[in-house]
């Protein structure tokens, strides 16, 4: 009887409803219902058709909602009914190998994945004192990363680049080769054409088999794109709690920030730097801090792409992401124009855990390689003009001699797999030649 008594006590015996007062763009203002921030509501836009909306703001006597779909058909006086449930997502092993939307609906033509359990989109923050140290290398198969920017299991890293520089291609390489149990890939605000291309060409059948791909295309409302980021993180948290090593890849965090800005402006938040609302600069750290290692034995290693506006690496979103994460990988248009792929600028990139993940010999090799690249770049203008005379400076001479070999080492075809031990041995050989 206790189960029945609990069900009766928790049952909602009243119908909380309100009326639509105004619609402006994708923002709906209603007189009620008596709902909490983040609660889901329903609007009957047609017989048998209901539009799902979320409460994004509260004003005296008014509720601000944003729909998860097209608001056409919403009219003044229409009923708004509170559902009584917060946003959630179905999670489970049945999601592996599937392409879904932010609500868990399959996009790959297959049957709905079963069985699943519902998990809240917004997990409580992890106690920082329960986070184990990150001391296990995450092998990615990309030479430039494994040899000079080593990553660890549970580390969070940003991939910064302008449009068309190769972010998605690099993500595809990592998804196929990184040494993890599960990949959770969130494509947020992507073009519809690029989704299929990424899944079939860059991710491939082998990569998809151990991945969950969650898609919210650019034509969908801001609330759907925002939900996609939280849903992907919730799915990754489920697999981490099962003790698995998870790689979460989100492309891109900038479009998450843009969606948060759109929602914040509709809810009445004041714009700040480049129009971004204050909630953007609190939601980005809150989202990223959900990743990492826990005492379950599992870990979420996260790669977030950041689409820098106008190739400005110091714009507001780039600044807050770089300050939040445990490292950054910069892709530059100059290297891409030279046919250098992946277009990783090692000198502008950093892994904050490199010293904890490598031994003294590896650190010496990495430091020498970076010093050679920096010496060449620092004197590039003088070398291009022909103003430098060989023999004037031994350090510059060595940098000039080894620069082509180092650049060739950092280049890597998409279809090529590189083992970290072999990459470090090759780099050590190059550096050894420099030291001699």
N, C-alpha and C positions, 0 to 999 in steps of 0.2 A: 504493500500500500504506500510505502514511503515515496516510491518513484512517482506515483500518481499525485500524491500530495504536493511534491516539489513541482510537478508540471503545472498544477492548478495555481500554485503560489506565484510561479514565474510567468504565467500566461498574461497577455495584455488583453484586458476585457473591454477596453475602450478604443475607439477609432479616432486617432489624432489626424485631423485634416485641416486644410486651409484653402484659400482661393488665390489664383494668379491675379496680380494687380498690374504688372508691367513686364515687358520683355525688351531688352536692349542688347542686340547682338546675341551672345551666348549666355547672357546673364538674365535670370528670372527672379523677379521680386514678388513675394507672396505674403498675404496676411495669415501667417501660420504655415504649417502646423507647429505645435509645441515640440520642436525637435532640437537635438544637440548638434553642435558643430561636428561635421564629418558624417552625420547620419544620412542614410539613403532614403530617398522619397520617390514616389511614383506619380506620374501624370498620365491620365487616360486620354491620349491624343486622338484616338479613334476606337471604335468598337473592337475589342479584342487586342488592341495595341497599346502597350504601356511604355512610357519613356522614363528611364531611370535618371535621377538627378541626385546630386550631393549637396548638402548644406555647406556653403563656403563662407558665410558671413551672417551675423545677427545684428539687427538694429531695433530700436524700440518699436514694438508692434509689427516688425517686418522680419522676414527670413529671406536671405539671398541664396539662390541655388544656381548651380551650373549643370546642364544635362550631359550625359555620356553619349548622346547621339544628336542627330539633327533636330534643332528646336522648331522647325517648320511644322505648323499644325497646332502649336501652343497658342491658346487664346485667353483673353481676360475672362475671369470668372471660372476658369477650369479648376477642378478639384486637385489638390496636392495632398497626398496621403503619406504619412511617415511609415516606413517599413519596420522600424524598431531594431534594425541590424546595422552594425558598422561594416565598412568594406572588408571583404575577405577574398581568399583565393584557394582553390582546391590544390592540394599538394600530395605527392606520392611518387613511387617508382614508376608508375604507369606513364608519367610525363616524359620519360627518357625517349629520345628519338622523335619527339613530336614538335610541331610548330603550332603555337597557340596565340590567341589574343590576350589582352590584359584581364579578361574575365574567365580564362581557361577554356574558351571555345576553340576547337581545332580549326586551323586554317589549311591543313594539308589534305583535306578530303576524307580523313579517316573518322572512325567512330569516336565519340567522346571517351577520353581515358578514364578507366575505372579499375579498382576503387580509389577514391581520393578522400582525404580528410581536409576540412576547412581550417585555414590558418589566417590570423589577422594580418592585414597588410602592414601594420605598424607595430613592430616588436619593441618591448622595453629596452632601454640602453643596457649594454653589458657593463658589469662592474669592472672598472679598469684593473683592479687588483686581482681579478680572477683570470686575466688574460695571460697565458703562458708566453714565454719569450719566443721570438721567431728565430730559429737556428737551423732550419732545414731548407736546403736549396730547392728552388723550383726551376727545373730545367725546361727551357722554352723551345730549344732547337734553332733559335736565331742567334747567330754568332755575335753580333754587335751587343746583344743584351747579355747573353751568358758569359761572355769574356770580359766586358767592360762595365756592364750595368747589372750585376747579378741580383736576382730577385729571390725572395724567400716565401715559403708557404704561409699564407696569412698576411702578406704584404699588400698594400693598396698603392697603385701607381697610376698616374695620369699620362695619356698619350696626347700631346698637344700638336695641332697642325691646322693649317688653313684648308680650304676646300680643294679637293683634287690632288692631294699630296701623297695619298696612299694609306690612310688610316684603316679603311675597311680591309684592304689587302693584307696589311700587317696583322689585323685581328684574325683573318682567315688562316694565316700561317700559324699563329699561336694556337688557335682552336684545334687544328689538326695534330699538333706535335707536342703541346705542353703535357707534362707528366702529372695529370690529376685524374681522379675517379669520375668526376662529373663536370660538364661545362654548362653554365646557364648564360645564355646570350640574349641580351635585350637590345632590340633595334628600335630606337625611339626617334620618331620624326623622320624616318628614312623615306626615300622615294619608293613607291610601290614596285617599280621596275627593278630596283637594286636588291629587294628582299629575296626574290627568287634567284637572282644571280649570285647573291652571297651564299644561300643555302646549297645550291647545286654546284657552283663552280669553285667557290673559295672554301666553304666548309667541307663539302663532299660527303659521300655516303658514310665513310668511316668516322668522320668527325661528328656527323649527326647522330650516329648510333649511341653515343654517350653524352649527348647534349639535349638541353631543353631550349628551344628558340622561342622567344616571346616578342611579338611584333605589334607596334603601334605606329602606323604610317603618318606622314606629314599632313594628310588631309583630314585626320581625325581631330576631335576637339581637344583643347588643352588638358582637360580633366582626364581624358583617356591616356594621353602621353605621360601625365604625372603618375597615374595609377600604374602604368607599365613599369616604371622604375621601382616602385615599392613592391609590386607583385613579383618581379624578378628577384629582388633581394629576399623576399619572404620564401620563395622557392629554394634559393640558395641556402637560406638559414635552415630549412627543413633537412636538406641533405647533410649539412654540417652537423646538425644535432644527431644525425644517424652515424656520426663518426667518420664521414667521408671527406676527402680532400676535394674542394670545389673551386673552380675558376669561374668567377662572375665577370663577364665582359659587357660593358654598357656603351652603346654608340647612339647618341652621345649625351654626356652630362650637360652640355650647353643647351640642348633642346629641352632637357628637363628644367633647366633654369628659366628658359624662355616661357615654358608652360606655367611654371610657378609665378613668373612675373605677370602673365596675362590674367591668371586667377586672382592674384593679389590686387591688381589694378581694378578689376571688376568688383572686388569686395571692398574697395575704398582705401586701400593702403597708399601711402604717399610714395611717389617715385623718388629714387635716389640716384646713384651713379648709373649713367646710361639708361635710365628708366627702370632699372631693377628695383624691386620693392625690398624692404628689410627682411621679409620672410625668406627670400631667396638665400640670403647669407646665413640664415640659421638652418634652413632645410638641407642644404648641401652637406654641411658637416654631420647633421643628424643621420642622413642617408648613408654616408661613407663610413661612419663609426659603427654601423651595424655589421660591417665585415670584419674579418680578422680571425684569429685562433681563439678557441674556447677550451675549457677543461673537459669537453666531451671527447676530445681526441681528434675532432675534425677541425677544418679551417676553411675560410673563404678567402682566396686570393683574388683581388679585384683589379681589373684594368678598365679605367674610365677614359673614353676619348673626349677631348675638349676641342671644339671647333672654334679656333681663335678668329675673331672678327678683324678683317683687314690685315691678317698676319701680325696682329699686335699681341705679343705674348704677355703684355702687362695690362690687358683690359680686365674689368672687374671680376668676371667669372674665372678667368685664368688665375688671377691673384688668389682668390679664396680657395680654389681647388689645390693650387700648388702649396698653400700654407696648411692645408688639411691632410694631404696624402703623404705617403712614405717615400715618395720619389716621383720623378717626372722624366718622360722620354719625349724629346722635341724632334719633330719631323719638319724639315725646312724646305721651302720651295726652291731654293738655290740648288740643293743637292738633287732634288727631283728633276730639275731642268738639265742637270748634268748627266741624267740617266743613272743616278746612284740610288738603288733600291735594296733594302728599305732605306728611306731617306732620313736616317737617324743621325742627328748632329750630336755626337758623343760629348763634345765640349760644352754644350748647353744643357745636357742631360745629367741626371744624378740619381743614384739609388742610396737612400739614407741608411740602408742596412748592409751595404757592401762590406764594411769592415767586420761585421759580426758573422758574415756568411763565408768568408774566405780566410785562408791562412796567410802567414807573412810573405811567403814566396809569391803567391798569387797577387797579393796587394802590391808588391814591388813591380811585378810584371805589368799590372794595370797602370800604375803610376808612371812608369817609363813610357808606355805606349801613349798615354794621354799627354805627357810632356812633349813627346816628338810631334804629335798632331798640333799641340798648342804653339810650339815653336814655329812650325811651318805657317800656320794661319796668322801668327803675329807678324811674320815677315813676308806674307804673300804679296802685298803691294810692291815692295821693293824687288822681289824676285820677278814679278810680272813685268816690271819696267826694265829689268836687266841691270839694275843699279847695284846688285850684289856680286862681288867677285869671289869665286870659290877659293877656299883656304883662309878667308878672313876670320871665320868663326867656326870652330869644330862642331859646336852644337847645331848650328844652322846647316852645316855640310851634311851631318848625319840625318837631320830631318828631311833635307831635300833628297838624299839618297833613298831613304826608306818610305817616304810619303806615298809613292805609287803602290808599293807592296801593302802598306797598311790600308789604303783605300780599297784595294782589291780584296783584302781580307774582310773588310766590313761590308762589301757587297755580297748579296746572296740571292740567287734565283728563287722564285716562289716554290718551285717543286723540289728544291734541295733541302735535305735534312742535315743538320749539323749536331754532332755529339759534343757536349760541353768539354769533356776531357780532351778530345781531339782539337777543339777550338783553342783551348788554353795552351796546349802543346805547340800548336802552330804560332800562336801569338808569342809564346816564350822564345821560340826559335827566332822570330823577327827581332824581338827585343834583345835577345842574346847577341845577335849580329851587331845591333847598335851599341851594346855595352862593350863589345870587343874593339 
